[in-house]
Amino acid sequence: MLEQYDLYNIMVLDIETVPQYASFDEVPANMQKLWDAKTQYQRKDETAAAFYERAGIWAEFGKIVCISVGIFTGGQRVGLRIKSFAGHDEKELLYDFARLLNSQPPNQVLCAHNGKEFDFPYICRRMLIHGIKHPSQLELSGKKPWEINHIDTMDLWKFGDYKSYTSLSLLTAIFDIPTPKDDIDGSQVGHVYWVEDELERICTYCQKDVVATAQLLRRFRGEPLIPDENVTIVGG
């Protein structure tokens, strides 16, 4: 499976998102009304204010605070090199990420878990809002489905079955992939960012998801896992 892809032309990525404001009270009045209308079916009995802690899921009401990427390295001893773009200024973060993609081959393949439904469109929407030109790897307009170089490990696992969502945690468990994600989970990212002000913890969490996705990709390809000592994290 996936043998047609050159492993060294794949970039694995993950993003972490949070609500644009620390609390619903800080949201501009017109956006409060739009949030109320947007989420009326999802929140059931919750108020719009109480439901706002989940605003990071929507690109219109959230923002990206971290993008972590990983590329495969080495030859006989395959490794993974990870770099993160994290910060409070989303526009600057996205510019830096776009510069990275523009320095890579235009046919580079992007891989993420649930990337087609979340990571890729979220990045594209936020770039558009900030007036950042999409790098070729993210330019989807006018392309046929088979011309889009994106791999979604969750989509692959479906094998055409669209009934359910399968988490990365579940897949790593059944494929016996060690994932030392012992700190926070996705539902806590907004709190850790806005209340605890610990962006570094979020960045570490994001990097662990990149490692897990890369290891899952290796399993899908029938290849051995990358040893921990071959995973390198580089600075900004």
C-alpha positions in Angstrom: 0.0 0.0 0.0 1.3 3.5 -1.0 4.4 2.0 -2.6 3.9 4.3 -5.5 4.9 7.3 -3.3 8.5 8.3 -2.8 8.9 8.4 1.0 11.4 11.2 0.8 8.9 13.4 -1.2 6.3 13.3 1.6 5.8 15.9 4.2 3.8 14.9 7.2 2.0 17.7 9.1 -0.4 18.5 11.9 -2.0 21.7 13.1 -3.3 22.9 16.4 -6.1 25.5 16.5 -7.8 27.6 19.2 -10.7 30.1 19.4 -9.7 33.5 18.1 -10.6 35.1 21.4 -10.1 34.1 25.0 -13.8 34.2 25.8 -17.1 34.7 24.1 -17.5 38.1 25.7 -14.5 39.4 23.7 -15.9 38.4 20.4 -17.2 41.4 18.4 -21.0 41.6 18.5 -21.6 40.9 14.8 -19.4 37.8 15.1 -21.3 36.7 18.2 -24.5 36.7 16.2 -22.8 34.8 13.3 -21.4 32.2 15.8 -24.9 31.8 17.2 -26.3 31.1 13.8 -23.4 28.9 12.7 -23.6 26.5 15.6 -27.3 26.4 16.5 -27.6 22.8 15.4 -24.4 21.5 16.8 -24.6 22.9 20.4 -28.1 21.5 21.2 -28.9 22.7 24.7 -25.7 24.7 25.2 -25.6 28.5 24.9 -23.6 30.1 22.2 -21.2 31.5 24.9 -20.7 28.1 26.6 -20.1 26.4 23.2 -17.5 29.0 22.2 -14.7 26.9 23.7 -15.0 24.7 20.6 -14.6 27.6 18.2 -11.1 26.5 17.2 -12.7 23.8 15.0 -14.1 26.4 12.6 -11.6 28.4 10.4 -14.0 31.3 10.5 -13.9 31.6 14.3 -10.6 30.0 15.2 -6.9 30.4 14.4 -3.8 28.2 14.0 -1.2 28.5 16.8 1.1 25.7 15.7 1.9 23.8 12.5 4.4 20.9 12.9 5.9 19.2 9.8 8.1 16.1 9.4 10.1 14.9 6.5 11.8 11.5 6.1 15.5 11.4 6.0 18.3 8.9 5.6 18.7 5.8 3.4 19.2 2.4 5.0 18.3 4.0 8.4 15.2 6.0 7.8 14.7 8.9 10.1 12.2 11.8 10.6 13.1 15.4 10.9 10.5 17.6 12.5 10.1 21.4 12.5 7.4 23.5 14.1 5.9 26.9 13.3 4.3 28.2 16.4 3.3 31.6 17.7 0.6 34.1 18.7 0.7 35.9 15.3 -1.1 33.6 13.0 -0.3 35.6 9.9 3.5 35.5 10.5 3.2 31.7 11.3 1.4 31.1 8.0 3.9 33.2 6.0 6.8 31.2 7.4 5.0 27.9 6.6 4.3 29.1 3.1 7.9 30.0 2.6 8.9 26.5 3.6 6.5 24.9 1.1 7.6 27.3 -1.6 11.2 26.1 -1.0 10.2 22.5 -1.5 9.4 20.6 -4.8 6.0 21.8 -6.2 4.9 18.1 -6.5 5.7 17.4 -2.8 3.1 15.2 -1.2 1.4 16.4 2.0 0.2 13.9 4.5 -2.0 14.3 7.6 -4.6 12.4 9.6 -8.0 13.7 8.7 -6.1 16.2 6.6 -8.7 16.4 3.8 -11.5 17.3 6.2 -9.5 19.5 8.6 -5.8 20.4 8.3 -5.6 21.2 4.6 -8.8 23.2 4.2 -8.2 25.0 7.5 -4.7 26.1 6.4 -6.0 27.2 3.0 -8.9 29.2 4.5 -6.7 31.0 7.1 -4.1 31.8 4.4 -6.8 33.3 2.2 -8.2 35.4 5.1 -4.7 36.8 5.7 -4.0 37.4 2.0 -1.3 34.8 1.7 -0.9 33.1 -1.7 -1.3 29.3 -1.5 1.9 27.4 -2.2 1.5 24.9 -5.1 1.1 22.0 -2.7 -2.0 23.6 -1.3 -3.5 25.0 -4.5 -6.6 22.9 -5.2 -8.5 25.2 -7.6 -8.9 23.8 -11.1 -7.2 20.5 -10.2 -8.8 17.1 -10.7 -8.9 14.9 -7.6 -6.1 12.7 -8.8 -3.9 15.7 -9.4 -4.0 16.7 -5.7 -0.9 15.4 -3.9 -2.5 14.9 -0.5 -2.5 11.7 1.6 -5.0 11.4 4.4 -4.3 8.4 6.7 -7.8 8.4 8.0 -9.3 8.5 4.5 -7.0 5.6 3.6 -8.3 3.5 6.5 -11.9 4.0 5.4 -11.3 2.0 2.2 -14.5 3.7 0.8 -16.4 3.4 4.1 -17.7 6.8 5.1 -19.7 5.9 8.2 -17.4 6.9 10.9 -14.4 8.9 12.1 -11.3 6.8 13.2 -9.0 8.7 15.6 -5.2 8.6 15.2 -5.0 7.3 18.8 -7.1 4.3 17.9 -5.1 3.5 14.8 -1.8 3.8 16.6 -3.1 1.4 19.2 -4.2 -1.3 16.8 -1.0 -1.0 14.8 1.1 -1.1 18.0 2.7 2.2 17.5 4.1 3.8 20.7 2.6 7.3 21.3 3.7 8.9 24.5 0.9 11.5 24.4 0.6 11.7 28.2 0.0 15.4 28.6 -2.9 17.0 26.9 -5.5 16.1 24.2 -7.1 18.1 21.4 -10.1 19.2 23.5 -7.7 20.9 26.0 -5.6 22.9 23.5 -7.8 26.1 23.7 -7.6 26.1 27.5 -3.9 25.5 27.6 -3.4 28.4 25.1 -5.7 31.0 26.5 -5.8 30.2 30.2 -2.4 28.5 30.9 -0.5 30.4 28.3 1.7 27.4 27.5 2.2 27.4 23.7 5.3 25.2 24.1 3.1 22.3 25.5 0.8 22.7 22.5 3.8 22.6 20.1 5.1 19.4 21.8 1.7 17.8 21.5 1.5 18.7 17.8 4.9 17.2 17.1 3.9 14.0 18.7 1.0 13.8 16.3 3.3 14.2 13.4 5.5 11.4 14.7 2.4 9.2 15.1 1.1 9.9 11.6 4.5 9.3 10.1 4.7 5.9 11.9 1.2 5.0 10.8 2.2 5.8 7.2 5.1 3.4 7.6 2.8 0.7 8.8 0.5 1.3 5.9 3.5 0.8 3.6 4.4 -2.4 5.4 7.7 -0.9 6.6 9.3 -1.0 10.1 8.8 1.9 12.6 11.3 4.6 12.8 13.4 4.2 16.0 13.0 7.0 18.6 16.7 7.9 18.2 16.2 8.6 14.5 13.5 11.3 15.2 15.1 14.8 15.2 13.4 18.0 16.2 15.0 21.2 14.8 14.4 24.7 15.9 12.8 27.6 14.0 
